[in-house]
Amino acid sequence: MSQKLVSDEKLKIVIGFQPLTPTWVVTIVIGAKLWKPYLPNVEVERFDSMSGMALVNNMLADKIDAVAMQRAHVSTE
């Protein structure tokens, strides 16, 4: 269900991600290009980092637009 394009301008969004965290959100969304029907002029790039500090530093330097992180679930049982 694509909408009519408002602009022909291309946009790139960079999402930071820690591949060692227990989440598949970035992998699934980017791999399946789930945003394409809704944002056809947008390209999403994945930025992998092993530490949260590198993600924060790159956000502060305007190299990353968003960060996908999930808190770890720890069981005490």
All heavy atoms as a GROMACS GRO file, in nm:
protein
  601
    1MET      N    1   0.083  -0.117   0.000
    1MET     CA    2   0.000   0.000   0.000
    1MET      C    3   0.088   0.124   0.000
    1MET      O    4   0.105   0.189   0.101
    1MET     CB    5  -0.088  -0.007   0.124
    1MET     CG    6  -0.203   0.083   0.116
    1MET     SD    7  -0.329   0.080   0.245
    1MET     CE    8  -0.282  -0.023   0.374
    2SER      N    9   0.148   0.158  -0.111
    2SER     CA   10   0.236   0.274  -0.120
    2SER      C   11   0.154   0.402  -0.132
    2SER      O   12   0.049   0.406  -0.194
    2SER     CB   13   0.328   0.263  -0.240
    2SER     OG   14   0.418   0.158  -0.221
    3GLN      N   15   0.208   0.506  -0.074
    3GLN     CA   16   0.147   0.637  -0.081
    3GLN      C   17   0.210   0.717  -0.194
    3GLN      O   18   0.317   0.683  -0.243
    3GLN     CB   19   0.166   0.711   0.052
    3GLN     CG   20   0.104   0.640   0.170
    3GLN     CD   21  -0.047   0.636   0.162
    3GLN    OE1   22  -0.111   0.730   0.119
    3GLN    NE2   23  -0.104   0.523   0.202
    4LYS      N   24   0.145   0.826  -0.235
    4LYS     CA   25   0.201   0.914  -0.337
    4LYS      C   26   0.323   0.985  -0.279
    4LYS      O   27   0.320   1.032  -0.165
    4LYS     CB   28   0.094   1.015  -0.380
    4LYS     CG   29   0.138   1.103  -0.496
    4LYS     CD   30   0.025   1.191  -0.542
    4LYS     CE   31   0.019   1.310  -0.448
    4LYS     NZ   32  -0.073   1.414  -0.494
    5LEU      N   33   0.430   0.991  -0.356
    5LEU     CA   34   0.552   1.056  -0.310
    5LEU      C   35   0.531   1.206  -0.293
    5LEU      O   36   0.472   1.271  -0.379
    5LEU     CB   37   0.666   1.032  -0.408
    5LEU     CG   38   0.717   0.889  -0.421
    5LEU    CD1   39   0.827   0.882  -0.525
    5LEU    CD2   40   0.766   0.838  -0.288
    6VAL      N   41   0.581   1.258  -0.183
    6VAL     CA   42   0.574   1.402  -0.158
    6VAL      C   43   0.694   1.471  -0.219
    6VAL      O   44   0.687   1.584  -0.265
    6VAL     CB   45   0.568   1.429  -0.006
    6VAL    CG1   46   0.569   1.577   0.024
    6VAL    CG2   47   0.446   1.363   0.054
    7SER      N   48   0.807   1.402  -0.223
    7SER     CA   49   0.932   1.457  -0.274
    7SER      C   50   1.012   1.348  -0.342
    7SER      O   51   1.002   1.231  -0.306
    7SER     CB   52   1.012   1.517  -0.158
    7SER     OG   53   1.140   1.553  -0.200
    8ASP      N   54   1.093   1.386  -0.439
    8ASP     CA   55   1.182   1.291  -0.505
    8ASP      C   56   1.320   1.288  -0.437
    8ASP      O   57   1.406   1.213  -0.479
    8ASP     CB   58   1.201   1.328  -0.653
    8ASP     CG   59   1.073   1.303  -0.732
    8ASP    OD1   60   0.997   1.212  -0.693
    8ASP    OD2   61   1.050   1.373  -0.831
    9GLU      N   62   1.336   1.369  -0.334
    9GLU     CA   63   1.465   1.376  -0.264
    9GLU      C   64   1.492   1.246  -0.191
    9GLU      O   65   1.406   1.189  -0.123
    9GLU     CB   66   1.463   1.491  -0.165
    9GLU     CG   67   1.592   1.512  -0.091
    9GLU     CD   68   1.585   1.628   0.006
    9GLU    OE1   69   1.488   1.705   0.002
    9GLU    OE2   70   1.678   1.640   0.085
   10LYS      N   71   1.614   1.196  -0.203
   10LYS     CA   72   1.657   1.074  -0.135
   10LYS      C   73   1.706   1.108   0.006
   10LYS      O   74   1.763   1.214   0.029
   10LYS     CB   75   1.769   1.004  -0.211
   10LYS     CG   76   1.731   0.961  -0.351
   10LYS     CD   77   1.642   0.840  -0.346
   10LYS     CE   78   1.613   0.794  -0.488
   10LYS     NZ   79   1.524   0.680  -0.489
   11LEU      N   80   1.684   1.018   0.098
   11LEU     CA   81   1.725   1.037   0.236
   11LEU      C   82   1.793   0.910   0.285
   11LEU      O   83   1.748   0.800   0.257
   11LEU     CB   84   1.602   1.067   0.324
   11LEU     CG   85   1.626   1.082   0.473
   11LEU    CD1   86   1.708   1.206   0.502
   11LEU    CD2   87   1.495   1.087   0.546
   12LYS      N   88   1.903   0.926   0.359
   12LYS     CA   89   1.972   0.812   0.418
   12LYS      C   90   1.968   0.825   0.569
   12LYS      O   91   2.000   0.929   0.625
   12LYS     CB   92   2.118   0.806   0.371
   12LYS     CG   93   2.194   0.688   0.430
   12LYS     CD   94   2.335   0.680   0.376
   12LYS     CE   95   2.425   0.754   0.469
   12LYS     NZ   96   2.567   0.735   0.443
   13ILE      N   97   1.924   0.718   0.634
   13ILE     CA   98   1.920   0.712   0.780
   13ILE      C   99   2.019   0.605   0.825
   13ILE      O  100   2.019   0.494   0.772
   13ILE     CB  101   1.779   0.677   0.830
   13ILE    CG1  102   1.680   0.787   0.789
   13ILE    CG2  103   1.779   0.658   0.981
   13ILE    CD1  104   1.536   0.753   0.822
   14VAL      N  105   2.103   0.640   0.922
   14VAL     CA  106   2.201   0.545   0.975
   14VAL      C  107   2.154   0.503   1.114
   14VAL      O  108   2.132   0.587   1.201
   14VAL     CB  109   2.342   0.607   0.982
   14VAL    CG1  110   2.442   0.505   1.035
   14VAL    CG2  111   2.385   0.657   0.845
   15ILE      N  112   2.139   0.371   1.132
   15ILE     CA  113   2.096   0.317   1.260
   15ILE      C  114   2.212   0.243   1.325
   15ILE      O  115   2.269   0.152   1.266
   15ILE     CB  116   1.978   0.221   1.244
   15ILE    CG1  117   1.859   0.294   1.184
   15ILE    CG2  118   1.940   0.159   1.378
   15ILE    CD1  119   1.739   0.206   1.160
   16GLY      N  120   2.249   0.286   1.444
   16GLY     CA  121   2.354   0.220   1.520
   16GLY      C  122   2.299   0.098   1.592
   16GLY      O  123   2.183   0.097   1.634
   17PHE      N  124   2.381  -0.003   1.606
   17PHE     CA  125   2.335  -0.130   1.659
   17PHE      C  126   2.451  -0.202   1.726
   17PHE      O  127   2.563  -0.201   1.676
   17PHE     CB  128   2.279  -0.213   1.544
   17PHE     CG  129   2.238  -0.352   1.579
   17PHE    CD1  130   2.134  -0.377   1.665
   17PHE    CD2  131   2.306  -0.461   1.524
   17PHE    CE1  132   2.095  -0.507   1.695
   17PHE    CE2  133   2.268  -0.591   1.554
   17PHE     CZ  134   2.162  -0.613   1.640
   18GLN      N  135   2.425  -0.266   1.838
   18GLN     CA  136   2.524  -0.352   1.903
   18GLN      C  137   2.490  -0.496   1.868
   18GLN      O  138   2.391  -0.550   1.919
   18GLN     CB  139   2.522  -0.334   2.054
   18GLN     CG  140   2.590  -0.208   2.101
   18GLN     CD  141   2.590  -0.203   2.251
   18GLN    OE1  142   2.488  -0.183   2.314
   18GLN    NE2  143   2.707  -0.220   2.310
   19PRO      N  144   2.566  -0.560   1.780
   19PRO     CA  145   2.531  -0.694   1.736
   19PRO      C  146   2.535  -0.801   1.845
   19PRO      O  147   2.480  -0.909   1.828
   19PRO     CB  148   2.633  -0.725   1.626
   19PRO     CG  149   2.743  -0.629   1.646
   19PRO     CD  150   2.686  -0.510   1.715
   20LEU      N  151   2.596  -0.773   1.959
   20LEU     CA  152   2.603  -0.871   2.066
   20LEU      C  153   2.485  -0.863   2.162
   20LEU      O  154   2.473  -0.945   2.252
   20LEU     CB  155   2.734  -0.856   2.144
   20LEU     CG  156   2.860  -0.878   2.060
   20LEU    CD1  157   2.984  -0.853   2.144
   20LEU    CD2  158   2.863  -1.018   2.002
   21THR      N  159   2.398  -0.763   2.146
   21THR     CA  160   2.282  -0.752   2.234
   21THR      C  161   2.174  -0.849   2.186
   21THR      O  162   2.166  -0.880   2.068
   21THR     CB  163   2.225  -0.609   2.235
   21THR    OG1  164   2.191  -0.570   2.101
   21THR    CG2  165   2.324  -0.511   2.294
   22PRO      N  166   2.090  -0.896   2.278
   22PRO     CA  167   1.990  -0.996   2.240
   22PRO      C  168   1.867  -0.936   2.171
   22PRO      O  169   1.759  -0.933   2.226
   22PRO     CB  170   1.953  -1.058   2.376
   22PRO     CG  171   1.975  -0.948   2.473
   22PRO     CD  172   2.092  -0.870   2.419
   23THR      N  173   1.885  -0.882   2.054
   23THR     CA  174   1.774  -0.826   1.979
   23THR      C  175   1.794  -0.850   1.830
   23THR      O  176   1.906  -0.853   1.781
   23THR     CB  177   1.758  -0.674   2.006
   23THR    OG1  178   1.648  -0.626   1.930
   23THR    CG2  179   1.882  -0.596   1.969
   24TRP      N  180   1.686  -0.871   1.759
   24TRP     CA  181   1.690  -0.895   1.615
   24TRP      C  182   1.624  -0.782   1.537
   24TRP      O  183   1.608  -0.791   1.416
   24TRP     CB  184   1.622  -1.027   1.582
   24TRP     CG  185   1.699  -1.144   1.633
   24TRP    CD1  186   1.682  -1.206   1.753
   24TRP    CD2  187   1.807  -1.210   1.568
   24TRP    NE1  188   1.774  -1.308   1.765
   24TRP    CE2  189   1.852  -1.313   1.652
   24TRP    CE3  190   1.871  -1.192   1.446
   24TRP    CZ2  191   1.956  -1.397   1.620
   24TRP    CZ3  192   1.974  -1.277   1.413
   24TRP    CH2  193   2.016  -1.377   1.499
   25VAL      N  194   1.584  -0.676   1.605
   25VAL     CA  195   1.507  -0.569   1.542
   25VAL      C  196   1.577  -0.513   1.420
   25VAL      O  197   1.520  -0.508   1.311
   25VAL     CB  198   1.478  -0.455   1.644
   25VAL    CG1  199   1.414  -0.337   1.577
   25VAL    CG2  200   1.391  -0.507   1.756
   26VAL      N  201   1.699  -0.469   1.435
   26VAL     CA  202   1.771  -0.406   1.324
   26VAL      C  203   1.795  -0.506   1.211
   26VAL      O  204   1.776  -0.475   1.094
   26VAL     CB  205   1.903  -0.343   1.372
   26VAL    CG1  206   1.984  -0.290   1.256
   26VAL    CG2  207   1.874  -0.232   1.470
   27THR      N  208   1.834  -0.625   1.244
   27THR     CA  209   1.862  -0.728   1.144
   27THR      C  210   1.737  -0.757   1.060
   27THR      O  211   1.745  -0.764   0.937
   27THR     CB  212   1.910  -0.857   1.212
   27THR    OG1  213   2.025  -0.826   1.290
   27THR    CG2  214   1.943  -0.963   1.110
   28ILE      N  215   1.623  -0.771   1.123
   28ILE     CA  216   1.499  -0.802   1.051
   28ILE      C  217   1.451  -0.682   0.970
   28ILE      O  218   1.419  -0.695   0.852
   28ILE     CB  219   1.391  -0.849   1.149
   28ILE    CG1  220   1.430  -0.985   1.207
   28ILE    CG2  221   1.255  -0.857   1.081
   28ILE    CD1  222   1.344  -1.031   1.322
   29VAL      N  223   1.446  -0.566   1.031
   29VAL     CA  224   1.394  -0.447   0.961
   29VAL      C  225   1.481  -0.411   0.841
   29VAL      O  226   1.430  -0.386   0.732
   29VAL     CB  227   1.383  -0.327   1.058
   29VAL    CG1  228   1.354  -0.199   0.984
   29VAL    CG2  229   1.275  -0.354   1.162
   30ILE      N  230   1.611  -0.412   0.857
   30ILE     CA  231   1.700  -0.376   0.746
   30ILE      C  232   1.706  -0.488   0.644
   30ILE      O  233   1.699  -0.463   0.523
   30ILE     CB  234   1.840  -0.339   0.798
   30ILE    CG1  235   1.833  -0.207   0.874
   30ILE    CG2  236   1.940  -0.329   0.683
   30ILE    CD1  237   1.961  -0.162   0.935
   31GLY      N  238   1.715  -0.611   0.688
   31GLY     CA  239   1.723  -0.723   0.595
   31GLY      C  240   1.599  -0.738   0.509
   31GLY      O  241   1.606  -0.765   0.389
   32ALA      N  242   1.482  -0.718   0.567
   32ALA     CA  243   1.356  -0.732   0.494
   32ALA      C  244   1.309  -0.600   0.432
   32ALA      O  245   1.209  -0.600   0.361
   32ALA     CB  246   1.248  -0.785   0.588
   33LYS      N  247   1.380  -0.491   0.459
   33LYS     CA  248   1.344  -0.358   0.409
   33LYS      C  249   1.197  -0.326   0.437
   33LYS      O  250   1.121  -0.286   0.349
   33LYS     CB  251   1.376  -0.346   0.260
   33LYS     CG  252   1.523  -0.362   0.231
   33LYS     CD  253   1.556  -0.331   0.089
   33LYS     CE  254   1.707  -0.348   0.073
   33LYS     NZ  255   1.759  -0.283  -0.041
   34LEU      N  256   1.159  -0.343   0.562
   34LEU     CA  257   1.019  -0.325   0.602
   34LEU      C  258   0.970  -0.181   0.590
   34LEU      O  259   0.850  -0.158   0.588
   34LEU     CB  260   1.000  -0.376   0.746
   34LEU     CG  261   1.023  -0.525   0.767
   34LEU    CD1  262   1.007  -0.561   0.914
   34LEU    CD2  263   0.929  -0.607   0.680
   35TRP      N  264   1.058  -0.084   0.584
   35TRP     CA  265   1.018   0.056   0.574
   35TRP      C  266   0.986   0.097   0.430
   35TRP      O  267   0.922   0.198   0.407
   35TRP     CB  268   1.128   0.147   0.628
   35TRP     CG  269   1.247   0.156   0.537
   35TRP    CD1  270   1.266   0.250   0.439
   35TRP    CD2  271   1.357   0.067   0.528
   35TRP    NE1  272   1.384   0.224   0.373
   35TRP    CE2  273   1.442   0.111   0.426
   35TRP    CE3  274   1.394  -0.048   0.598
   35TRP    CZ2  275   1.559   0.047   0.392
   35TRP    CZ3  276   1.511  -0.111   0.563
   35TRP    CH2  277   1.592  -0.064   0.462
   36LYS      N  278   1.033   0.022   0.331
   36LYS     CA  279   1.022   0.061   0.190
   36LYS      C  280   0.881   0.094   0.143
   36LYS      O  281   0.862   0.191   0.070
   36LYS     CB  282   1.083  -0.046   0.099
   36LYS     CG  283   1.232  -0.033   0.082
   36LYS     CD  284   1.264   0.095   0.011
   36LYS     CE  285   1.409   0.101  -0.025
   36LYS     NZ  286   1.448   0.231  -0.077
   37PRO      N  287   0.776   0.018   0.178
   37PRO     CA  288   0.642   0.054   0.131
   37PRO      C  289   0.595   0.190   0.183
   37PRO      O  290   0.515   0.257   0.120
   37PRO     CB  291   0.552  -0.058   0.185
   37PRO     CG  292   0.643  -0.172   0.212
   37PRO     CD  293   0.776  -0.111   0.248
   38TYR      N  294   0.646   0.232   0.298
   38TYR     CA  295   0.602   0.355   0.360
   38TYR      C  296   0.696   0.472   0.334
   38TYR      O  297   0.653   0.588   0.333
   38TYR     CB  298   0.588   0.335   0.512
   38TYR     CG  299   0.504   0.214   0.544
   38TYR    CD1  300   0.563   0.094   0.582
   38TYR    CD2  301   0.366   0.219   0.532
   38TYR    CE1  302   0.486  -0.018   0.609
   38TYR    CE2  303   0.289   0.108   0.557
   38TYR     CZ  304   0.349  -0.011   0.596
   38TYR     OH  305   0.272  -0.121   0.622
   39LEU      N  306   0.824   0.443   0.315
   39LEU     CA  307   0.926   0.545   0.292
   39LEU      C  308   1.011   0.504   0.172
   39LEU      O  309   1.127   0.466   0.188
   39LEU     CB  310   1.014   0.561   0.417
   39LEU     CG  311   0.941   0.596   0.546
   39LEU    CD1  312   1.033   0.578   0.665
   39LEU    CD2  313   0.888   0.737   0.540
   40PRO      N  314   0.957   0.510   0.051
   40PRO     CA  315   1.029   0.458  -0.065
   40PRO      C  316   1.157   0.532  -0.101
   40PRO      O  317   1.246   0.474  -0.163
   40PRO     CB  318   0.927   0.467  -0.178
   40PRO     CG  319   0.829   0.570  -0.133
   40PRO     CD  320   0.827   0.563   0.016
   41ASN      N  321   1.171   0.658  -0.062
   41ASN     CA  322   1.291   0.736  -0.094
   41ASN      C  323   1.398   0.728   0.014
   41ASN      O  324   1.498   0.797   0.007
   41ASN     CB  325   1.256   0.883  -0.118
   41ASN     CG  326   1.183   0.903  -0.247
   41ASN    OD1  327   1.180   0.814  -0.332
   41ASN    ND2  328   1.122   1.018  -0.264
   42VAL      N  329   1.377   0.644   0.114
   42VAL     CA  330   1.470   0.636   0.227
   42VAL      C  331   1.554   0.509   0.216
   42VAL      O  332   1.504   0.401   0.192
   42VAL     CB  333   1.393   0.636   0.361
   42VAL    CG1  334   1.486   0.613   0.479
   42VAL    CG2  335   1.316   0.765   0.378
   43GLU      N  336   1.685   0.527   0.235
   43GLU     CA  337   1.777   0.414   0.246
   43GLU      C  338   1.824   0.407   0.390
   43GLU      O  339   1.856   0.510   0.450
   43GLU     CB  340   1.897   0.432   0.152
   43GLU     CG  341   1.863   0.415   0.007
   43GLU     CD  342   1.807   0.277  -0.025
   43GLU    OE1  343   1.855   0.177   0.032
   43GLU    OE2  344   1.712   0.270  -0.104
   44VAL      N  345   1.827   0.289   0.446
   44VAL     CA  346   1.871   0.271   0.584
   44VAL      C  347   2.004   0.197   0.582
   44VAL      O  348   2.018   0.094   0.518
   44VAL     CB  349   1.767   0.192   0.666
   44VAL    CG1  350   1.819   0.166   0.806
   44VAL    CG2  351   1.636   0.269   0.672
   45GLU      N  352   2.100   0.254   0.653
   45GLU     CA  353   2.233   0.192   0.665
   45GLU      C  354   2.253   0.148   0.809
   45GLU      O  355   2.214   0.216   0.902
   45GLU     CB  356   2.339   0.295   0.625
   45GLU     CG  357   2.480   0.243   0.630
   45GLU     CD  358   2.578   0.353   0.589
   45GLU    OE1  359   2.558   0.414   0.484
   45GLU    OE2  360   2.673   0.376   0.665
   46ARG      N  361   2.314   0.034   0.826
   46ARG     CA  362   2.340  -0.022   0.958
   46ARG      C  363   2.483   0.009   1.001
   46ARG      O  364   2.577  -0.011   0.924
   46ARG     CB  365   2.318  -0.172   0.951
   46ARG     CG  366   2.344  -0.246   1.076
   46ARG     CD  367   2.310  -0.392   1.053
   46ARG     NE  368   2.364  -0.474   1.160
   46ARG     CZ  369   2.317  -0.592   1.190
   46ARG    NH1  370   2.219  -0.644   1.121
   46ARG    NH2  371   2.371  -0.661   1.287
   47PHE      N  372   2.500   0.057   1.123
   47PHE     CA  373   2.631   0.085   1.180
   47PHE      C  374   2.649  -0.006   1.301
   47PHE      O  375   2.582   0.011   1.402
   47PHE     CB  376   2.642   0.232   1.222
   47PHE     CG  377   2.772   0.268   1.286
   47PHE    CD1  378   2.880   0.307   1.210
   47PHE    CD2  379   2.787   0.262   1.424
   47PHE    CE1  380   3.001   0.340   1.270
   47PHE    CE2  381   2.907   0.295   1.485
   47PHE     CZ  382   3.014   0.334   1.408
   48ASP      N  383   2.734  -0.106   1.290
   48ASP     CA  384   2.758  -0.200   1.400
   48ASP      C  385   2.870  -0.150   1.490
   48ASP      O  386   2.972  -0.102   1.442
   48ASP     CB  387   2.796  -0.338   1.346
   48ASP     CG  388   2.681  -0.406   1.275
   48ASP    OD1  389   2.566  -0.365   1.298
   48ASP    OD2  390   2.705  -0.500   1.199
   49SER      N  391   2.849  -0.163   1.619
   49SER     CA  392   2.950  -0.123   1.716
   49SER      C  393   2.947  -0.221   1.833
   49SER      O  394   2.840  -0.264   1.875
   49SER     CB  395   2.920   0.018   1.767
   49SER     OG  396   3.006   0.050   1.873
   50MET      N  397   3.061  -0.257   1.884
   50MET     CA  398   3.068  -0.351   1.994
   50MET      C  399   3.042  -0.287   2.130
   50MET      O  400   3.023  -0.356   2.229
   50MET     CB  401   3.205  -0.420   1.997
   50MET     CG  402   3.228  -0.508   1.878
   50MET     SD  403   3.102  -0.636   1.873
   50MET     CE  404   3.135  -0.707   1.716
   51SER      N  405   3.042  -0.153   2.136
   51SER     CA  406   3.018  -0.088   2.264
   51SER      C  407   2.919   0.027   2.249
   51SER      O  408   2.909   0.089   2.142
   51SER     CB  409   3.148  -0.035   2.326
   51SER     OG  410   3.191   0.080   2.256
   52GLY      N  411   2.847   0.054   2.355
   52GLY     CA  412   2.752   0.164   2.355
   52GLY      C  413   2.819   0.299   2.345
   52GLY      O  414   2.764   0.393   2.286
   53MET      N  415   2.940   0.312   2.401
   53MET     CA  416   3.009   0.441   2.397
   53MET      C  417   3.041   0.484   2.255
   53MET      O  418   3.029   0.600   2.220
   53MET     CB  419   3.137   0.436   2.481
   53MET     CG  420   3.205   0.571   2.494
   53MET     SD  421   3.098   0.705   2.549
   53MET     CE  422   3.083   0.668   2.720
   54ALA      N  423   3.079   0.390   2.170
   54ALA     CA  424   3.106   0.424   2.030
   54ALA      C  425   2.979   0.470   1.960
   54ALA      O  426   2.982   0.562   1.876
   54ALA     CB  427   3.165   0.303   1.957
   55LEU      N  428   2.866   0.412   1.995
   55LEU     CA  429   2.738   0.456   1.938
   55LEU      C  430   2.705   0.599   1.982
   55LEU      O  431   2.665   0.682   1.902
   55LEU     CB  432   2.626   0.360   1.977
   55LEU     CG  433   2.636   0.219   1.921
   55LEU    CD1  434   2.527   0.132   1.980
   55LEU    CD2  435   2.628   0.219   1.770
   56VAL      N  436   2.724   0.626   2.112
   56VAL     CA  437   2.698   0.760   2.164
   56VAL      C  438   2.790   0.862   2.098
   56VAL      O  439   2.746   0.969   2.056
   56VAL     CB  440   2.714   0.763   2.318
   56VAL    CG1  441   2.710   0.906   2.371
   56VAL    CG2  442   2.607   0.678   2.384
   57ASN      N  443   2.918   0.831   2.088
   57ASN     CA  444   3.013   0.924   2.026
   57ASN      C  445   2.977   0.954   1.881
   57ASN      O  446   2.986   1.067   1.836
   57ASN     CB  447   3.156   0.870   2.035
   57ASN     CG  448   3.212   0.877   2.174
   57ASN    OD1  449   3.165   0.954   2.258
   57ASN    ND2  450   3.311   0.795   2.203
   58ASN      N  451   2.935   0.850   1.807
   58ASN     CA  452   2.898   0.872   1.667
   58ASN      C  453   2.766   0.948   1.654
   58ASN      O  454   2.747   1.023   1.560
   58ASN     CB  455   2.889   0.737   1.593
   58ASN     CG  456   3.025   0.692   1.549
   58ASN    OD1  457   3.080   0.739   1.452
   58ASN    ND2  458   3.083   0.598   1.624
   59MET      N  459   2.677   0.933   1.750
   59MET     CA  460   2.555   1.014   1.749
   59MET      C  461   2.589   1.161   1.776
   59MET      O  462   2.536   1.250   1.710
   59MET     CB  463   2.455   0.964   1.853
   59MET     CG  464   2.380   0.841   1.808
   59MET     SD  465   2.246   0.796   1.919
   59MET     CE  466   2.125   0.919   1.877
   60LEU      N  467   2.676   1.185   1.872
   60LEU     CA  468   2.716   1.323   1.902
   60LEU      C  469   2.789   1.388   1.786
   60LEU      O  470   2.782   1.509   1.768
   60LEU     CB  471   2.804   1.325   2.028
   60LEU     CG  472   2.733   1.289   2.158
   60LEU    CD1  473   2.833   1.279   2.273
   60LEU    CD2  474   2.624   1.389   2.190
   61ALA      N  475   2.858   1.309   1.705
   61ALA     CA  476   2.930   1.360   1.588
   61ALA      C  477   2.839   1.364   1.464
   61ALA      O  478   2.887   1.392   1.355
   61ALA     CB  479   3.052   1.273   1.560
   62ASP      N  480   2.710   1.337   1.480
   62ASP     CA  481   2.612   1.338   1.371
   62ASP      C  482   2.644   1.237   1.261
   62ASP      O  483   2.616   1.260   1.144
   62ASP     CB  484   2.596   1.478   1.311
   62ASP     CG  485   2.520   1.571   1.403
   62ASP    OD1  486   2.436   1.522   1.480
   62ASP    OD2  487   2.546   1.693   1.399
   63LYS      N  488   2.702   1.124   1.299
   63LYS     CA  489   2.730   1.017   1.202
   63LYS      C  490   2.623   0.908   1.207
   63LYS      O  491   2.612   0.827   1.117
   63LYS     CB  492   2.867   0.956   1.229
   63LYS     CG  493   2.981   1.053   1.206
   63LYS     CD  494   3.113   0.988   1.235
   63LYS     CE  495   3.227   1.085   1.213
   63LYS     NZ  496   3.357   1.023   1.246
   64ILE      N  497   2.545   0.905   1.316
   64ILE     CA  498   2.437   0.809   1.334
   64ILE      C  499   2.310   0.887   1.365
   64ILE      O  500   2.313   0.983   1.442
   64ILE     CB  501   2.467   0.712   1.450
   64ILE    CG1  502   2.590   0.628   1.422
   64ILE    CG2  503   2.348   0.621   1.476
   64ILE    CD1  504   2.627   0.537   1.536
   65ASP      N  505   2.198   0.846   1.305
   65ASP     CA  506   2.072   0.916   1.327
   65ASP      C  507   1.990   0.855   1.441
   65ASP      O  508   1.913   0.924   1.506
   65ASP     CB  509   1.988   0.914   1.199
   65ASP     CG  510   2.062   0.982   1.085
   65ASP    OD1  511   2.098   1.100   1.101
   65ASP    OD2  512   2.084   0.918   0.981
   66ALA      N  513   2.003   0.726   1.462
   66ALA     CA  514   1.927   0.657   1.567
   66ALA      C  515   2.007   0.537   1.615
   66ALA      O  516   2.094   0.488   1.545
   66ALA     CB  517   1.793   0.612   1.513
   67VAL      N  518   1.973   0.489   1.734
   67VAL     CA  519   2.038   0.371   1.790
   67VAL      C  520   1.930   0.274   1.834
   67VAL      O  521   1.834   0.314   1.900
   67VAL     CB  522   2.129   0.407   1.910
   67VAL    CG1  523   2.183   0.284   1.976
   67VAL    CG2  524   2.243   0.497   1.865
   68ALA      N  525   1.944   0.149   1.796
   68ALA     CA  526   1.852   0.045   1.839
   68ALA      C  527   1.921  -0.040   1.944
   68ALA      O  528   2.019  -0.106   1.915
   68ALA     CB  529   1.810  -0.041   1.721
   69MET      N  530   1.871  -0.032   2.066
   69MET     CA  531   1.930  -0.110   2.175
   69MET      C  532   1.816  -0.175   2.253
   69MET      O  533   1.706  -0.123   2.257
   69MET     CB  534   2.013  -0.022   2.266
   69MET     CG  535   2.134   0.038   2.200
   69MET     SD  536   2.225   0.148   2.306
   69MET     CE  537   2.308   0.033   2.412
   70GLN      N  538   1.845  -0.285   2.314
   70GLN     CA  539   1.747  -0.353   2.397
   70GLN      C  540   1.814  -0.388   2.527
   70GLN      O  541   1.928  -0.431   2.529
   70GLN     CB  542   1.698  -0.480   2.328
   70GLN     CG  543   1.595  -0.554   2.408
   70GLN     CD  544   1.540  -0.672   2.331
   70GLN    OE1  545   1.550  -0.678   2.211
   70GLN    NE2  546   1.482  -0.767   2.401
   71ARG      N  547   1.743  -0.369   2.632
   71ARG     CA  548   1.802  -0.401   2.762
   71ARG      C  549   1.806  -0.553   2.778
   71ARG      O  550   1.718  -0.625   2.731
   71ARG     CB  551   1.725  -0.331   2.869
   71ARG     CG  552   1.650  -0.412   2.966
   71ARG     CD  553   1.563  -0.327   3.050
   71ARG     NE  554   1.428  -0.354   3.004
   71ARG     CZ  555   1.323  -0.354   3.078
   71ARG    NH1  556   1.331  -0.314   3.202
   71ARG    NH2  557   1.207  -0.385   3.032
   72ALA      N  558   1.910  -0.600   2.839
   72ALA     CA  559   1.926  -0.743   2.859
   72ALA      C  560   1.832  -0.789   2.970
   72ALA      O  561   1.815  -0.722   3.070
   72ALA     CB  562   2.070  -0.775   2.895
   73HIS      N  563   1.772  -0.903   2.951
   73HIS     CA  564   1.683  -0.960   3.052
   73HIS      C  565   1.762  -1.062   3.133
   73HIS      O  566   1.815  -1.158   3.079
   73HIS     CB  567   1.562  -1.026   2.986
   73HIS     CG  568   1.481  -0.931   2.907
   73HIS    ND1  569   1.392  -0.844   2.967
   73HIS    CD2  570   1.475  -0.906   2.775
   73HIS    CE1  571   1.334  -0.770   2.874
   73HIS    NE2  572   1.384  -0.806   2.757
   74VAL      N  573   1.772  -1.037   3.261
   74VAL     CA  574   1.851  -1.125   3.347
   74VAL      C  575   1.755  -1.202   3.438
   74VAL      O  576   1.670  -1.143   3.505
   74VAL     CB  577   1.950  -1.042   3.433
   74VAL    CG1  578   2.028  -1.133   3.526
   74VAL    CG2  579   2.042  -0.964   3.341
   75SER      N  580   1.771  -1.330   3.441
   75SER     CA  581   1.687  -1.415   3.526
   75SER      C  582   1.764  -1.450   3.652
   75SER      O  583   1.883  -1.481   3.648
   75SER     CB  584   1.649  -1.542   3.453
   75SER     OG  585   1.579  -1.628   3.539
   76THR      N  586   1.698  -1.442   3.766
   76THR     CA  587   1.763  -1.477   3.892
   76THR      C  588   1.726  -1.617   3.937
   76THR      O  589   1.764  -1.660   4.045
   76THR     CB  590   1.725  -1.376   4.002
   76THR    OG1  591   1.582  -1.375   4.016
   76THR    CG2  592   1.778  -1.240   3.970
   77GLU      N  593   1.652  -1.689   3.855
   77GLU     CA  594   1.611  -1.825   3.892
   77GLU      C  595   1.715  -1.927   3.856
   77GLU      O  596   1.786  -1.921   3.765
   77GLU     CB  597   1.481  -1.859   3.821
   77GLU     CG  598   1.369  -1.769   3.867
   77GLU     CD  599   1.240  -1.801   3.793
   77GLU    OE1  600   1.225  -1.911   3.739
   77GLU    OE2  601   1.155  -1.714   3.792
   0.00000   0.00000   0.00000
